[in-house]
Amino acid sequence: MNMTKEMTIGQVLRANPAAAKILMGFGMGCMGCPSAQAESLEDAAMVHGINIDVLMEALAEDANPDW
């Protein structure tokens, strides 16, 4: 599976639970909230003032080989 900015936080976490530590490191601690199931990575990054490209790079570096 290829990780994209359009994936919801929930999709990312279901595909790679280890991504939680990266998201938390960026201050995205609301992974269990309802919006995590509907909000894309890009939208969440914007809400939290995070550069989506930097977030995607960090997730890719720590990615599961199945990405």
PDB file with SEQRES, HELIX, SHEET and CRYST1 records, atoms N, CA, C and O in Angstrom:
SEQRES   1 A   67  MET ASN MET THR LYS GLU MET THR ILE GLY GLN VAL LEU          
SEQRES   2 A   67  ARG ALA ASN PRO ALA ALA ALA LYS ILE LEU MET GLY PHE          
SEQRES   3 A   67  GLY MET GLY CYS MET GLY CYS PRO SER ALA GLN ALA GLU          
SEQRES   4 A   67  SER LEU GLU ASP ALA ALA MET VAL HIS GLY ILE ASN ILE          
SEQRES   5 A   67  ASP VAL LEU MET GLU ALA LEU ALA GLU ASP ALA ASN PRO          
SEQRES   6 A   67  ASP TRP                                                      
HELIX    1 AA1 ILE A    9  ALA A   15  1                                   7    
HELIX    2 AA2 ALA A   19  GLY A   25  1                                   7    
HELIX    3 AA3 PRO A   34  GLN A   37  5                                   4    
HELIX    4 AA4 LEU A   41  VAL A   47  1                                   7    
HELIX    5 AA5 ILE A   52  GLU A   61  1                                  10    
CRYST1    1.000    1.000    1.000  90.00  90.00  90.00 P 1           1          
ATOM      1  N   MET A   1       0.834  -1.177   0.000  1.00  0.00           N  
ATOM      2  CA  MET A   1       0.000   0.000   0.000  1.00  0.00           C  
ATOM      3  C   MET A   1       0.879   1.239   0.000  1.00  0.00           C  
ATOM      4  O   MET A   1       1.832   1.333   0.774  1.00  0.00           O  
ATOM      5  N   ASN A   2       0.563   2.173  -0.853  1.00  0.00           N  
ATOM      6  CA  ASN A   2       1.291   3.438  -0.899  1.00  0.00           C  
ATOM      7  C   ASN A   2       0.611   4.440   0.013  1.00  0.00           C  
ATOM      8  O   ASN A   2      -0.596   4.659  -0.087  1.00  0.00           O  
ATOM      9  N   MET A   3       1.375   5.043   0.895  1.00  0.00           N  
ATOM     10  CA  MET A   3       0.835   6.055   1.783  1.00  0.00           C  
ATOM     11  C   MET A   3       0.720   7.362   1.015  1.00  0.00           C  
ATOM     12  O   MET A   3       1.644   7.759   0.305  1.00  0.00           O  
ATOM     13  N   THR A   4      -0.428   8.033   1.164  1.00  0.00           N  
ATOM     14  CA  THR A   4      -0.646   9.310   0.494  1.00  0.00           C  
ATOM     15  C   THR A   4      -1.161  10.342   1.490  1.00  0.00           C  
ATOM     16  O   THR A   4      -1.625   9.995   2.576  1.00  0.00           O  
ATOM     17  N   LYS A   5      -1.075  11.601   1.112  1.00  0.00           N  
ATOM     18  CA  LYS A   5      -1.583  12.701   1.929  1.00  0.00           C  
ATOM     19  C   LYS A   5      -3.092  12.616   2.099  1.00  0.00           C  
ATOM     20  O   LYS A   5      -3.651  13.146   3.059  1.00  0.00           O  
ATOM     21  N   GLU A   6      -3.743  11.949   1.161  1.00  0.00           N  
ATOM     22  CA  GLU A   6      -5.197  11.863   1.174  1.00  0.00           C  
ATOM     23  C   GLU A   6      -5.715  10.787   2.125  1.00  0.00           C  
ATOM     24  O   GLU A   6      -6.907  10.759   2.430  1.00  0.00           O  
ATOM     25  N   MET A   7      -4.842   9.908   2.593  1.00  0.00           N  
ATOM     26  CA  MET A   7      -5.257   8.859   3.534  1.00  0.00           C  
ATOM     27  C   MET A   7      -5.685   9.496   4.845  1.00  0.00           C  
ATOM     28  O   MET A   7      -5.135  10.514   5.266  1.00  0.00           O  
ATOM     29  N   THR A   8      -6.676   8.881   5.484  1.00  0.00           N  
ATOM     30  CA  THR A   8      -7.054   9.371   6.807  1.00  0.00           C  
ATOM     31  C   THR A   8      -6.016   8.893   7.823  1.00  0.00           C  
ATOM     32  O   THR A   8      -5.256   7.957   7.574  1.00  0.00           O  
ATOM     33  N   ILE A   9      -6.011   9.551   8.945  1.00  0.00           N  
ATOM     34  CA  ILE A   9      -5.105   9.146  10.018  1.00  0.00           C  
ATOM     35  C   ILE A   9      -5.425   7.711  10.423  1.00  0.00           C  
ATOM     36  O   ILE A   9      -4.523   6.911  10.671  1.00  0.00           O  
ATOM     37  N   GLY A  10      -6.698   7.398  10.488  1.00  0.00           N  
ATOM     38  CA  GLY A  10      -7.112   6.039  10.837  1.00  0.00           C  
ATOM     39  C   GLY A  10      -6.579   5.004   9.865  1.00  0.00           C  
ATOM     40  O   GLY A  10      -6.134   3.935  10.283  1.00  0.00           O  
ATOM     41  N   GLN A  11      -6.616   5.304   8.570  1.00  0.00           N  
ATOM     42  CA  GLN A  11      -6.098   4.373   7.564  1.00  0.00           C  
ATOM     43  C   GLN A  11      -4.605   4.158   7.750  1.00  0.00           C  
ATOM     44  O   GLN A  11      -4.115   3.032   7.659  1.00  0.00           O  
ATOM     45  N   VAL A  12      -3.890   5.232   8.009  1.00  0.00           N  
ATOM     46  CA  VAL A  12      -2.443   5.135   8.208  1.00  0.00           C  
ATOM     47  C   VAL A  12      -2.138   4.257   9.426  1.00  0.00           C  
ATOM     48  O   VAL A  12      -1.259   3.396   9.380  1.00  0.00           O  
ATOM     49  N   LEU A  13      -2.871   4.487  10.503  1.00  0.00           N  
ATOM     50  CA  LEU A  13      -2.623   3.726  11.728  1.00  0.00           C  
ATOM     51  C   LEU A  13      -3.013   2.261  11.596  1.00  0.00           C  
ATOM     52  O   LEU A  13      -2.352   1.392  12.165  1.00  0.00           O  
ATOM     53  N   ARG A  14      -4.072   1.978  10.859  1.00  0.00           N  
ATOM     54  CA  ARG A  14      -4.451   0.577  10.646  1.00  0.00           C  
ATOM     55  C   ARG A  14      -3.399  -0.132   9.792  1.00  0.00           C  
ATOM     56  O   ARG A  14      -3.100  -1.304  10.025  1.00  0.00           O  
ATOM     57  N   ALA A  15      -2.844   0.560   8.820  1.00  0.00           N  
ATOM     58  CA  ALA A  15      -1.838  -0.034   7.945  1.00  0.00           C  
ATOM     59  C   ALA A  15      -0.490  -0.161   8.644  1.00  0.00           C  
ATOM     60  O   ALA A  15       0.261  -1.105   8.398  1.00  0.00           O  
ATOM     61  N   ASN A  16      -0.190   0.802   9.522  1.00  0.00           N  
ATOM     62  CA  ASN A  16       1.113   0.809  10.193  1.00  0.00           C  
ATOM     63  C   ASN A  16       0.965   1.435  11.579  1.00  0.00           C  
ATOM     64  O   ASN A  16       1.184   2.637  11.730  1.00  0.00           O  
ATOM     65  N   PRO A  17       0.600   0.655  12.588  1.00  0.00           N  
ATOM     66  CA  PRO A  17       0.415   1.191  13.935  1.00  0.00           C  
ATOM     67  C   PRO A  17       1.638   1.935  14.472  1.00  0.00           C  
ATOM     68  O   PRO A  17       1.499   2.819  15.318  1.00  0.00           O  
ATOM     69  N   ALA A  18       2.816   1.594  13.998  1.00  0.00           N  
ATOM     70  CA  ALA A  18       4.033   2.271  14.454  1.00  0.00           C  
ATOM     71  C   ALA A  18       4.075   3.738  14.029  1.00  0.00           C  
ATOM     72  O   ALA A  18       4.866   4.509  14.570  1.00  0.00           O  
ATOM     73  N   ALA A  19       3.239   4.133  13.074  1.00  0.00           N  
ATOM     74  CA  ALA A  19       3.191   5.528  12.632  1.00  0.00           C  
ATOM     75  C   ALA A  19       2.705   6.446  13.753  1.00  0.00           C  
ATOM     76  O   ALA A  19       2.917   7.657  13.695  1.00  0.00           O  
ATOM     77  N   ALA A  20       2.063   5.884  14.762  1.00  0.00           N  
ATOM     78  CA  ALA A  20       1.559   6.689  15.880  1.00  0.00           C  
ATOM     79  C   ALA A  20       2.675   7.492  16.540  1.00  0.00           C  
ATOM     80  O   ALA A  20       2.471   8.649  16.906  1.00  0.00           O  
ATOM     81  N   LYS A  21       3.838   6.893  16.693  1.00  0.00           N  
ATOM     82  CA  LYS A  21       4.933   7.624  17.366  1.00  0.00           C  
ATOM     83  C   LYS A  21       5.396   8.814  16.529  1.00  0.00           C  
ATOM     84  O   LYS A  21       5.780   9.844  17.081  1.00  0.00           O  
ATOM     85  N   ILE A  22       5.364   8.684  15.220  1.00  0.00           N  
ATOM     86  CA  ILE A  22       5.740   9.803  14.352  1.00  0.00           C  
ATOM     87  C   ILE A  22       4.697  10.912  14.462  1.00  0.00           C  
ATOM     88  O   ILE A  22       5.039  12.081  14.642  1.00  0.00           O  
ATOM     89  N   LEU A  23       3.424  10.537  14.353  1.00  0.00           N  
ATOM     90  CA  LEU A  23       2.357  11.531  14.437  1.00  0.00           C  
ATOM     91  C   LEU A  23       2.377  12.241  15.785  1.00  0.00           C  
ATOM     92  O   LEU A  23       2.216  13.460  15.844  1.00  0.00           O  
ATOM     93  N   MET A  24       2.572  11.495  16.864  1.00  0.00           N  
ATOM     94  CA  MET A  24       2.635  12.102  18.194  1.00  0.00           C  
ATOM     95  C   MET A  24       3.841  13.035  18.307  1.00  0.00           C  
ATOM     96  O   MET A  24       3.769  14.078  18.956  1.00  0.00           O  
ATOM     97  N   GLY A  25       4.933  12.656  17.680  1.00  0.00           N  
ATOM     98  CA  GLY A  25       6.126  13.496  17.690  1.00  0.00           C  
ATOM     99  C   GLY A  25       5.915  14.833  17.004  1.00  0.00           C  
ATOM    100  O   GLY A  25       6.612  15.807  17.290  1.00  0.00           O  
ATOM    101  N   PHE A  26       4.954  14.872  16.101  1.00  0.00           N  
ATOM    102  CA  PHE A  26       4.607  16.113  15.410  1.00  0.00           C  
ATOM    103  C   PHE A  26       3.498  16.871  16.139  1.00  0.00           C  
ATOM    104  O   PHE A  26       3.018  17.894  15.649  1.00  0.00           O  
ATOM    105  N   GLY A  27       3.090  16.374  17.306  1.00  0.00           N  
ATOM    106  CA  GLY A  27       2.054  17.045  18.079  1.00  0.00           C  
ATOM    107  C   GLY A  27       0.643  16.663  17.690  1.00  0.00           C  
ATOM    108  O   GLY A  27      -0.312  17.344  18.063  1.00  0.00           O  
ATOM    109  N   MET A  28       0.502  15.590  16.950  1.00  0.00           N  
ATOM    110  CA  MET A  28      -0.811  15.133  16.527  1.00  0.00           C  
ATOM    111  C   MET A  28      -1.272  14.047  17.491  1.00  0.00           C  
ATOM    112  O   MET A  28      -1.224  12.859  17.173  1.00  0.00           O  
ATOM    113  N   GLY A  29      -1.718  14.467  18.671  1.00  0.00           N  
ATOM    114  CA  GLY A  29      -2.095  13.533  19.711  1.00  0.00           C  
ATOM    115  C   GLY A  29      -3.544  13.097  19.670  1.00  0.00           C  
ATOM    116  O   GLY A  29      -3.985  12.345  20.539  1.00  0.00           O  
ATOM    117  N   CYS A  30      -4.286  13.548  18.685  1.00  0.00           N  
ATOM    118  CA  CYS A  30      -5.721  13.248  18.643  1.00  0.00           C  
ATOM    119  C   CYS A  30      -6.016  12.058  17.728  1.00  0.00           C  
ATOM    120  O   CYS A  30      -7.034  12.043  17.036  1.00  0.00           O  
ATOM    121  N   MET A  31      -5.146  11.081  17.723  1.00  0.00           N  
ATOM    122  CA  MET A  31      -5.312   9.942  16.812  1.00  0.00           C  
ATOM    123  C   MET A  31      -6.533   9.104  17.121  1.00  0.00           C  
ATOM    124  O   MET A  31      -7.048   8.417  16.239  1.00  0.00           O  
ATOM    125  N   GLY A  32      -7.003   9.144  18.345  1.00  0.00           N  
ATOM    126  CA  GLY A  32      -8.176   8.361  18.695  1.00  0.00           C  
ATOM    127  C   GLY A  32      -9.477   9.134  18.571  1.00  0.00           C  
ATOM    128  O   GLY A  32     -10.553   8.572  18.780  1.00  0.00           O  
ATOM    129  N   CYS A  33      -9.396  10.405  18.235  1.00  0.00           N  
ATOM    130  CA  CYS A  33     -10.613  11.208  18.154  1.00  0.00           C  
ATOM    131  C   CYS A  33     -11.382  10.880  16.868  1.00  0.00           C  
ATOM    132  O   CYS A  33     -10.799  10.375  15.908  1.00  0.00           O  
ATOM    133  N   PRO A  34     -12.676  11.163  16.851  1.00  0.00           N  
ATOM    134  CA  PRO A  34     -13.492  10.829  15.677  1.00  0.00           C  
ATOM    135  C   PRO A  34     -12.978  11.427  14.365  1.00  0.00           C  
ATOM    136  O   PRO A  34     -13.110  10.804  13.311  1.00  0.00           O  
ATOM    137  N   SER A  35     -12.404  12.608  14.417  1.00  0.00           N  
ATOM    138  CA  SER A  35     -11.932  13.217  13.171  1.00  0.00           C  
ATOM    139  C   SER A  35     -10.771  12.444  12.561  1.00  0.00           C  
ATOM    140  O   SER A  35     -10.513  12.576  11.365  1.00  0.00           O  
ATOM    141  N   ALA A  36     -10.065  11.642  13.351  1.00  0.00           N  
ATOM    142  CA  ALA A  36      -8.956  10.842  12.819  1.00  0.00           C  
ATOM    143  C   ALA A  36      -9.453   9.807  11.817  1.00  0.00           C  
ATOM    144  O   ALA A  36      -8.687   9.333  10.978  1.00  0.00           O  
ATOM    145  N   GLN A  37     -10.724   9.460  11.902  1.00  0.00           N  
ATOM    146  CA  GLN A  37     -11.287   8.486  10.967  1.00  0.00           C  
ATOM    147  C   GLN A  37     -11.744   9.140   9.665  1.00  0.00           C  
ATOM    148  O   GLN A  37     -11.961   8.452   8.668  1.00  0.00           O  
ATOM    149  N   ALA A  38     -11.889  10.457   9.669  1.00  0.00           N  
ATOM    150  CA  ALA A  38     -12.389  11.143   8.480  1.00  0.00           C  
ATOM    151  C   ALA A  38     -11.414  12.183   7.927  1.00  0.00           C  
ATOM    152  O   ALA A  38     -11.506  12.561   6.759  1.00  0.00           O  
ATOM    153  N   GLU A  39     -10.496  12.639   8.748  1.00  0.00           N  
ATOM    154  CA  GLU A  39      -9.593  13.720   8.360  1.00  0.00           C  
ATOM    155  C   GLU A  39      -8.356  13.158   7.665  1.00  0.00           C  
ATOM    156  O   GLU A  39      -7.729  12.221   8.158  1.00  0.00           O  
ATOM    157  N   SER A  40      -8.016  13.730   6.535  1.00  0.00           N  
ATOM    158  CA  SER A  40      -6.826  13.270   5.814  1.00  0.00           C  
ATOM    159  C   SER A  40      -5.567  13.745   6.538  1.00  0.00           C  
ATOM    160  O   SER A  40      -5.609  14.669   7.350  1.00  0.00           O  
ATOM    161  N   LEU A  41      -4.465  13.102   6.230  1.00  0.00           N  
ATOM    162  CA  LEU A  41      -3.185  13.550   6.782  1.00  0.00           C  
ATOM    163  C   LEU A  41      -2.941  15.011   6.436  1.00  0.00           C  
ATOM    164  O   LEU A  41      -2.490  15.792   7.274  1.00  0.00           O  
ATOM    165  N   GLU A  42      -3.242  15.370   5.202  1.00  0.00           N  
ATOM    166  CA  GLU A  42      -3.013  16.747   4.752  1.00  0.00           C  
ATOM    167  C   GLU A  42      -3.858  17.734   5.550  1.00  0.00           C  
ATOM    168  O   GLU A  42      -3.358  18.775   5.978  1.00  0.00           O  
ATOM    169  N   ASP A  43      -5.144  17.411   5.754  1.00  0.00           N  
ATOM    170  CA  ASP A  43      -6.011  18.291   6.531  1.00  0.00           C  
ATOM    171  C   ASP A  43      -5.539  18.402   7.977  1.00  0.00           C  
ATOM    172  O   ASP A  43      -5.503  19.495   8.542  1.00  0.00           O  
ATOM    173  N   ALA A  44      -5.179  17.272   8.571  1.00  0.00           N  
ATOM    174  CA  ALA A  44      -4.713  17.275   9.954  1.00  0.00           C  
ATOM    175  C   ALA A  44      -3.424  18.080  10.088  1.00  0.00           C  
ATOM    176  O   ALA A  44      -3.252  18.828  11.050  1.00  0.00           O  
ATOM    177  N   ALA A  45      -2.538  17.928   9.142  1.00  0.00           N  
ATOM    178  CA  ALA A  45      -1.285  18.692   9.178  1.00  0.00           C  
ATOM    179  C   ALA A  45      -1.579  20.197   9.121  1.00  0.00           C  
ATOM    180  O   ALA A  45      -0.976  20.983   9.853  1.00  0.00           O  
ATOM    181  N   MET A  46      -2.498  20.581   8.258  1.00  0.00           N  
ATOM    182  CA  MET A  46      -2.845  21.992   8.132  1.00  0.00           C  
ATOM    183  C   MET A  46      -3.422  22.526   9.446  1.00  0.00           C  
ATOM    184  O   MET A  46      -3.051  23.613   9.890  1.00  0.00           O  
ATOM    185  N   VAL A  47      -4.321  21.773  10.063  1.00  0.00           N  
ATOM    186  CA  VAL A  47      -4.938  22.186  11.325  1.00  0.00           C  
ATOM    187  C   VAL A  47      -3.881  22.360  12.414  1.00  0.00           C  
ATOM    188  O   VAL A  47      -3.984  23.263  13.244  1.00  0.00           O  
ATOM    189  N   HIS A  48      -2.870  21.499  12.409  1.00  0.00           N  
ATOM    190  CA  HIS A  48      -1.835  21.529  13.442  1.00  0.00           C  
ATOM    191  C   HIS A  48      -0.636  22.401  13.049  1.00  0.00           C  
ATOM    192  O   HIS A  48       0.335  22.483  13.801  1.00  0.00           O  
ATOM    193  N   GLY A  49      -0.691  23.047  11.891  1.00  0.00           N  
ATOM    194  CA  GLY A  49       0.408  23.919  11.463  1.00  0.00           C  
ATOM    195  C   GLY A  49       1.672  23.167  11.102  1.00  0.00           C  
ATOM    196  O   GLY A  49       2.781  23.658  11.312  1.00  0.00           O  
ATOM    197  N   ILE A  50       1.496  21.955  10.552  1.00  0.00           N  
ATOM    198  CA  ILE A  50       2.629  21.093  10.207  1.00  0.00           C  
ATOM    199  C   ILE A  50       2.793  21.078   8.690  1.00  0.00           C  
ATOM    200  O   ILE A  50       1.809  20.995   7.955  1.00  0.00           O  
ATOM    201  N   ASN A  51       4.018  21.158   8.234  1.00  0.00           N  
ATOM    202  CA  ASN A  51       4.308  21.049   6.806  1.00  0.00           C  
ATOM    203  C   ASN A  51       4.057  19.602   6.389  1.00  0.00           C  
ATOM    204  O   ASN A  51       4.730  18.692   6.874  1.00  0.00           O  
ATOM    205  N   ILE A  52       3.099  19.384   5.500  1.00  0.00           N  
ATOM    206  CA  ILE A  52       2.718  18.023   5.109  1.00  0.00           C  
ATOM    207  C   ILE A  52       3.875  17.280   4.460  1.00  0.00           C  
ATOM    208  O   ILE A  52       4.005  16.070   4.643  1.00  0.00           O  
ATOM    209  N   ASP A  53       4.706  17.967   3.717  1.00  0.00           N  
ATOM    210  CA  ASP A  53       5.828  17.287   3.061  1.00  0.00           C  
ATOM    211  C   ASP A  53       6.836  16.768   4.080  1.00  0.00           C  
ATOM    212  O   ASP A  53       7.390  15.681   3.914  1.00  0.00           O  
ATOM    213  N   VAL A  54       7.070  17.542   5.129  1.00  0.00           N  
ATOM    214  CA  VAL A  54       7.990  17.114   6.189  1.00  0.00           C  
ATOM    215  C   VAL A  54       7.388  15.917   6.922  1.00  0.00           C  
ATOM    216  O   VAL A  54       8.091  14.955   7.232  1.00  0.00           O  
ATOM    217  N   LEU A  55       6.082  15.978   7.198  1.00  0.00           N  
ATOM    218  CA  LEU A  55       5.405  14.860   7.864  1.00  0.00           C  
ATOM    219  C   LEU A  55       5.470  13.598   7.006  1.00  0.00           C  
ATOM    220  O   LEU A  55       5.763  12.517   7.515  1.00  0.00           O  
ATOM    221  N   MET A  56       5.201  13.728   5.726  1.00  0.00           N  
ATOM    222  CA  MET A  56       5.227  12.572   4.831  1.00  0.00           C  
ATOM    223  C   MET A  56       6.625  11.968   4.762  1.00  0.00           C  
ATOM    224  O   MET A  56       6.769  10.746   4.725  1.00  0.00           O  
ATOM    225  N   GLU A  57       7.649  12.806   4.746  1.00  0.00           N  
ATOM    226  CA  GLU A  57       9.029  12.299   4.739  1.00  0.00           C  
ATOM    227  C   GLU A  57       9.325  11.506   6.013  1.00  0.00           C  
ATOM    228  O   GLU A  57       9.930  10.435   5.965  1.00  0.00           O  
ATOM    229  N   ALA A  58       8.890  12.046   7.148  1.00  0.00           N  
ATOM    230  CA  ALA A  58       9.133  11.361   8.422  1.00  0.00           C  
ATOM    231  C   ALA A  58       8.404  10.021   8.462  1.00  0.00           C  
ATOM    232  O   ALA A  58       8.959   9.022   8.919  1.00  0.00           O  
ATOM    233  N   LEU A  59       7.170  10.001   7.986  1.00  0.00           N  
ATOM    234  CA  LEU A  59       6.418   8.749   7.947  1.00  0.00           C  
ATOM    235  C   LEU A  59       7.068   7.756   6.992  1.00  0.00           C  
ATOM    236  O   LEU A  59       7.119   6.562   7.285  1.00  0.00           O  
ATOM    237  N   ALA A  60       7.562   8.229   5.866  1.00  0.00           N  
ATOM    238  CA  ALA A  60       8.189   7.348   4.887  1.00  0.00           C  
ATOM    239  C   ALA A  60       9.491   6.755   5.426  1.00  0.00           C  
ATOM    240  O   ALA A  60       9.801   5.593   5.165  1.00  0.00           O  
ATOM    241  N   GLU A  61      10.244   7.547   6.173  1.00  0.00           N  
ATOM    242  CA  GLU A  61      11.511   7.053   6.736  1.00  0.00           C  
ATOM    243  C   GLU A  61      11.284   5.933   7.733  1.00  0.00           C  
ATOM    244  O   GLU A  61      12.110   5.030   7.866  1.00  0.00           O  
ATOM    245  N   ASP A  62      10.166   5.996   8.431  1.00  0.00           N  
ATOM    246  CA  ASP A  62       9.868   5.007   9.459  1.00  0.00           C  
ATOM    247  C   ASP A  62       8.838   3.982   8.964  1.00  0.00           C  
ATOM    248  O   ASP A  62       8.298   3.193   9.741  1.00  0.00           O  
ATOM    249  N   ALA A  63       8.588   4.016   7.676  1.00  0.00           N  
ATOM    250  CA  ALA A  63       7.498   3.206   7.111  1.00  0.00           C  
ATOM    251  C   ALA A  63       7.754   1.722   7.195  1.00  0.00           C  
ATOM    252  O   ALA A  63       8.888   1.243   7.179  1.00  0.00           O  
ATOM    253  N   ASN A  64       6.667   1.034   7.284  1.00  0.00           N  
ATOM    254  CA  ASN A  64       6.637  -0.414   7.182  1.00  0.00           C  
ATOM    255  C   ASN A  64       7.071  -0.763   5.748  1.00  0.00           C  
ATOM    256  O   ASN A  64       6.667  -0.059   4.823  1.00  0.00           O  
ATOM    257  N   PRO A  65       7.854  -1.789   5.525  1.00  0.00           N  
ATOM    258  CA  PRO A  65       8.272  -2.146   4.164  1.00  0.00           C  
ATOM    259  C   PRO A  65       7.106  -2.428   3.215  1.00  0.00           C  
ATOM    260  O   PRO A  65       7.294  -2.462   1.999  1.00  0.00           O  
ATOM    261  N   ASP A  66       5.912  -2.629   3.760  1.00  0.00           N  
ATOM    262  CA  ASP A  66       4.757  -2.893   2.908  1.00  0.00           C  
ATOM    263  C   ASP A  66       4.151  -1.650   2.289  1.00  0.00           C  
ATOM    264  O   ASP A  66       3.241  -1.759   1.468  1.00  0.00           O  
ATOM    265  N   TRP A  67       4.631  -0.466   2.661  1.00  0.00           N  
ATOM    266  CA  TRP A  67       4.038   0.758   2.088  1.00  0.00           C  
ATOM    267  C   TRP A  67       4.162   0.728   0.609  1.00  0.00           C  
ATOM    268  O   TRP A  67       3.728   1.661  -0.066  1.00  0.00           O  
TER     269      TRP A  67                                                      
END                                                                             
